Amino acid sequence: MKTNPRWAFPLHSVACAAAVLGAAALMAGCATKTQQPKPSGGWLKDQVADAYTFGFPLVATDLARERAAGGDASRPGQAPLNTLRHATALPPVGARGFPSVDTLDSSAWLDLASEPVLVSLPAAPRGRYYDARAFDAWTNSLYSSAERMPFPKAQTIAFVPAGWKGVLPAGALRVDSPTRYVWLSIRVRVNGQRDVREARKLQTAMEIETVPGTGGVKSAKSTANDAAANAALATPATAGAWPTGAAERTTAPPVSMSPAEQAASLDANAFFARLARALDDNPPAPDDAHEMNQLGELGVVPGEPVQFRKSDAELLATGLTDARERLATVPSNALSKNGWTWFGDGAGNYGSDYTLRAFLARNQPGTGTKDSEVRPVARVDSDDHPLNGANTYVLHIAPNQVPPVRGFWTLTAYTKDGSLADSKVPRLSISDRDKLKKNRDGSVDVIVSESSPGKARASNWLPAPGGDFQLVMRLYAPKPQATDGTWAPPVIERQ
């Protein structure tokens, strides 16, 4: 709480207060002239929508941190701050939230309230890809090892709070964070269930320590293992309807609701109250002064109570509805070709592109920069018809159109709501390490369908869920061609 509490101003204009007697001469004009009202209710509605769009990423990450760590990490599945939590198994069939089936994930929420936090990572064994990514509380990318090298050497990363001037251990890479909280996400490549044990060796060698202000290192190695962690480690939001009008929950949200979905379910009072609290620890960028002024006009001030008038409820609700529609619409600067949509420039380092930042925070949390990961998504075929497991599709990958990566690539089919197929299938994804049968010219035809295409084409078959589904291609440590217009995912032809 800040030292000079300032309660929220109502959204409607108010008459100017009469001048105090000691300043009557200076305030005479104000005493006789009513303050001009704001231009229109429509302008206020747009202001509410803009404020919601600006603040959505911070509210979503604040809820994600609270869910992962809570106040004392006392709930099942939680881990304390500055503690790594490891998924010890791949996600099961039926898991929702677009889970990766080719990586074993670790996650931690770092607290830089008073001192740096050191993250020590082991060297990658030969051919073992892994990527450590870090995001500030506004979802901006702070660090990604894949941007430097997809098969990293042993490294120590020091995440440092703003203004800290202590001494770091020799060899530590300094990464400054403008926000108190940092989300660390580490993904280790796994080649099927039999490979999980080897990948776990990397996880057990990861450490987190804190650095007191004196410059010494205080050991704080701490990890938490959870066989079901893949369902809870930063579960992305899924597509679907936008719930509205729900009050902020004081108990644990439904397991099926992701932090982004929970943020989208809050009404105006709960949303902006959460935003005001989170702003106190996680200040915006200096270039966000205009947006902060807009929030101040609405009565949203860092660390202070938010109180809207009941008469403003309809106006606020309308503004939130407009903002939610905005966050459900693919931004115009997305890349789109052959029925696929993905993001390049701007992702991860958003600057003033608040719409892109909010859209990805809502629909694809954990999005890194174009040098970290590119994730094309397709929901329709070449004739613009929804993908459906009852059909058979062929993706023809020409020799010169293989996904361009420094790391690896995968292709996974999910249900319409982002879940893994809930059935026994021979594989859940296809990747560059699979022994795909090539055509005479070196091209590859990937077959996607619910039913097997037969033994002759089984090596190139990606099983699809029944009913409508979607395809997600992940390019880990992509090359520049993935976003400069010289490459696109293959056309999805229905047979």
N, C-alpha and C positions, 0 to 999 in steps of 0.2 A: 504494500500500500504506500502510495506516495504521501509526502508531508502535507500538502494542501489539497484535501479532498474537494472534488468539484463534481457535483451531481449533474446528470445528463440534462441537456436542454430539450424541451419538447420540439417535435418536428415542425409544428405550425408556428408562425411568427407571433410575437408577443408585443404588447405595447411597451414603449420605453418607460422606465421607472421615473418617478418625479425626482428632481434634484434634491439633495440634502440642503438644508438651509445655509450651511457655511459655504456652499459652492453654487448658490443660486444664479449668480451672474454668469458663471461659466456654462451652466447647464440649462439656461433659460430656453434655448432652442429645443432641447430634448423634452423639456417639460410640456411643450405645446405642440410637439410634432410626433405622430405615431410612426414607429419603425415600419419601413416598407415591407410588405409580405414577399416571400420568395416567389419566383416567377410563376410556378404552377405545380399542381400535384404531380403532373407527369415528370417534371424535372426532378422532384423529390423521389419519385419511384425509380428513375434512372440512377439517382445518387445511391439509393439503397442497393440496387443491383450491382453497381460498380463496387461499392464497399464490400458486399458479400463476395464478389469475385476476387477482389484483392485479398481478403482475409481467409478465404476457404482453405488454402494449403496449410496455414498455421493452425487453424482449428482442427483439421484432420490429423496432423502430426501430433498435436497435443493430446488428442484422444488416443492415438496409437501408442504414445509413450505411457500414458496413464494405464492403458490396458496391459502393456508389456511389463511395466514395473510397479505401477500403483504407488501409494504412499510408502508402503513398507514391503512390497512384493510378497504379501501374505496369501494371496489367492493362488489356487492351483494353476500351474502353467506360467506364473510370473517369475521374473528374475530381477534382482536388485539392479539399480543403475551401476554403470561401469562393470557390468558382468556379461560375459558372452554366454549366449544360450545356443545350443547346438541341436539341430535336427539329426537324429541318429538313424533315420530310415527315410526312404523315398515316400512320397505321398501315395496313399492307396487309391484304387479306383473309386470314383465317385467324389473325390476331394474337389472342392470348389475354389474359386478365386484364381483361375488360370495358373495353377501351380506348375513349376518346372519339374520335369521327370528326369532331367539330365544333370542336375546339380544337387549337392547336399548343402543346405543353407545354414549359416550361423548369423546371429544378429545380436546387437547390443545397443542400448541407449546410454550415451556418454553424458556426464554432467560436468560442465566446465565452469561451475559457479565461482570457484576461487582459485583453481589451479589446473595445469595441463593434465591430460590423460595420455599415457603412452600405450600404443597398440603394437605388440611385437608379433610378427608373422614369420613362419618358417619359409624356407626356400621350396619352390615347387619341384617335386621329383620330375624327372625327364618325361616330357609329354603330358604332364598333368596340369591342365589349365585351372587357374582360379583367379578370382577378382575380388578385391576388397574395395567397396565403395562407401563413401561417407557423404551425408547430406545435412545441411543446416536445417533449422526448424521451419524454414520457408520452402523446403524441398529443392533448394539450389545445390548443385553438385560441388562438394569441396575437394574430393579426391577420388581417384579411381586408379588402381594399380594397372588395370588393363590398358589404360591410355598410354602408359609408359612401356609396359611389357606384359604380354598375356601369360607368360610363364615366369613369374617374378622370383628374384633372389630373396634371401632372408632380409627383412626390413623392419625398421622401427619407425612408426609414424607418431609424431607428437601433435595432438590436437590442442591448440592453445587458445585461451579466452582472449577477447579483445583487450589490448592494453597491457598484457602480461609482459614483464621485462626480466624474468628470472633466467637461469642458466639451464639449458637442456643437456641431457647426456650426449656425449660425442657420437656422431653418426646418425642421430635422430633427424628425420625429415619433419620440419615444422610446417603445420597446416593451421592457419588462423581461422577461427570461427567467429562470425559476428553474433551468433546466438548462443545462449547458455547450453542448450541441448543439441546433441548431434546424433543422428541415426547412422550406425555402422552396419552394413550388410555385406557378408562374405559368402561367395558362391564357389564351391569346389566341384569340378566336373566329375561325374560318376558314369561309368559305362555299365549300367545295369545293376541288379541286386547283388550279384557276386562281387562287385567292385566296391561296395559300401564300406567294407572293413578297411580297405586301403585308404579310402578317402578320409575315414575317421582318424587316421593317424595324423593327418594334417590338422584336423580340428583340435586334437588334444595338445598340439604344440603351440597353439595360439594363446597369447597372454594379454591381459590388460593390467596396467599399473598406473598409479597417480604420482605426480611430481609436486611435492610441497614447494612453497615460494622460495625456500632457501636454496633451491637448485639440486637438492639430493633426490634420490628416488626411493619412494616408499613402496614396498612390495604389496601388491593387492591382487595377486593372481586369483582369479575366480571364474569358474565356468559352471554352467548348468546344462545338463543333458536331458533331452526330452524326446522320446520316441515319436510323440505326436506333434512335435514343434512345427513341422512344415505347415500344419493347418493354422498356426497362430503367428508365425514369423512374417509380419508385414503382409498379411493377406490382401491382395488387391481388391478393389471394388469390382462388382460384376455388373453387367448390363441389366437394365430393367426399369421399372417405373420408379418415379421419384416420390418417396413418402414425404408428406409435409404436415406441419402443424403439431408435431410431437414435442413434448417438453423434454428437456435434458434429463437423462436418467441418472439416478444416484446409485443404482445397483448395476451389476454387470450387464452389458448389452447382450442380446441373443448371440449365441455362438455363430449363427449363420450370417450375422451382420458385420461387415468389415468396418474399420475405423472411418473410412471415407463415406460409407453408407450411413454410419451413425451421425457423422457431421451433417450430411445432407438431410437427415431426419429432424434436426433441431429447428424449433421455431425461432423467430427473430430475437426474442428476449434471451433464450438460452444460447443461441449462436453468438450474438454480439457480447454477451457477458463472458462467455468462454474466450472470445477473441481479446477482450480488454485484459483479462487475467494473463493470457499467454504473452501478450505484447510486453508486459512488464519485464519478463526474462529474455525475450527474444525480439529485440528491436528491429524495425525494418531498415532497409538501406537508406543512406542519405538522399538518394534520388527519389525516394518515395514520399517526400514532404507534402506534395499536393494531395496524395491519397490519405495521408494522416490528417491533413486539414479537413478533408471531406468527412472522415470518421469523427473528428472533433465536432463538426457541425451537427452530426447526428447524435452526439452525446456519448461517443465511444472513446474513452481516454485510457491509456495504459494504466493498469493497476487500480482503476477506480470503478465504483458501481455503475451499472447501466440501468436506467429506469425510463422506459417509454410510457407515454400516456395510453390509456385504453382506447382513446379515440383515434389513435394512430395505427391501430392493429391492422385494419384493412389495407392501408397504404403500405405498411411494412410487408404484409403477406404478399401483396401484388409485386413488390420489388423482389422478394425472394423467389417467387414463381418465375419471373423473367430471368433471374440469375441462374436458376436451376435449368431452365431451357437452354441458356447460353452454355452451361457446362456440359450439357448433353449433346451439343452440336460440334462436330469436328471442325477445328479452326481452319481458316482459309489457307494458312501457311503449311498445312500438312502436305506430305508427298502422296500422290495417288496415281497408280498405274496398274493395269491388268486386273482391276478389282481389288487391289491391295491398298492399304493406307498405312503410312508410317511417318516418323518424324526425324528430322535431321538438324539443321541449323536452329539454334534457339533452345532446343531441349536440354535441360540440365543447367544451363546458364541463361536465365530468362530475361534479365534486365527489367525493362518496363512492360514486357509482354505478359501481363497478368492473366489474360484469357487463356493462353497456352499453358501457363503454369497451373492455373486452377483446373483446366480440363484434364491434364495429366494427373494431377493430385487426386482428382475424382475418379478417373477411369483407368489409370495405369500408374499407380504409385511405385516409387523406386526407379523412375526413368532416369537413366544417366545421360551423359552427353553422346553425341554421334560417334565419338571415338571409343566409347565404352560398350554400348550395345545398341543395336537397331532391331526393332520388333514390328515387322509388317503383320497386319491382320487382314484377313479376307472373310467375308460373309456371303458373297455372291459369286456366281460363275461368270464365264465370258459373255453370257447372254443376259446378265444382270438378274438372274434368278437365284433365290436363296439356296445355299448349299444344303443338301438333304442326303442322309445316309442311304436312302433307297436307291439313289443314283450312283453311277460309277464315273469318277473324274480322273483325268490324266493331266499331270503337270509335266510338261516336256522341258527338261533342263538342258539347253545346248551346252557344248563344251566351253564356250566363251561366256556363258551366263551362270556358271556355278556361283552360289553366294560368296561374295568376296570377303574373306575374313583372315585375320591374323591368329584368331583363336579357333573357334569351331562354330558350326551352325546346326540347328535342329528344326524340325517341322512337327508340330503337335496338333491333333484335332481335339476340340473341346465341344461340349454341348452348347446350346444357345445361351445358357446362363453362365458359361465359363467353367463347367465342371469336367473332370475326366470321365471318360466312358465308363459307366457302371456295369461292366460285363467282363468276362474273361477273354482277353484278346492276346495274341502273341507279342504285341509291342504297343507302346503308347506314343512312340515318336519315331521319327526317322532322322538320322544325323549323318554327318560326313564320314563317320567311322563305320557305318553299316556297309556290308558288302553288297552294294546295289549292282544289279545286272545292267551292263552298258549296251547300247546299240552299236552297230558297226562304226558309226561316225564318232563314237565317244560320248554321245549324249545319253541322258538317263530319263526314263519315263517312270514317274512315281504315280502309283494307282491309289486313289483314296475312295473307299466305299465301306459300307457296313458288312457286306458279304465278301468272302474270300474270292479273289479273281482266279483262283486255281493254282495248282502247284507250280506251273511254269513261271508265274509272275509273283509268287509269294514273297520273294526276296525284296521286291519293290513295293509291297503293299503296306499302306498306312491305314489301319482300321479306323473307321469313323463311327461316331455315335449314331443311334437311330434317330430319325427326325432331323430337324434343322440343326446345323452345327456351324462351327467356324474354325478356320485354320490360323495358327499363329506360327510364324517363322521367327526364330531368334538368331541373330548374328552377333556372336560375342567377339569383342575386339574387332569390329568391322574395318575394312579398308575404305579409303575415301570414295571409291566407286559406289558404295552403298547409299550415298546421299548426294552425290554431285550430278545425278541424272544419267550416268552412263550404264547403270544397272537397275534392273527391276525384277521382282519375283516373277516366276513364270505364269503364263495364262492358265486359268483353270477351265479346261474343256470338259464338258459333259459328253459322255459317250452314248 
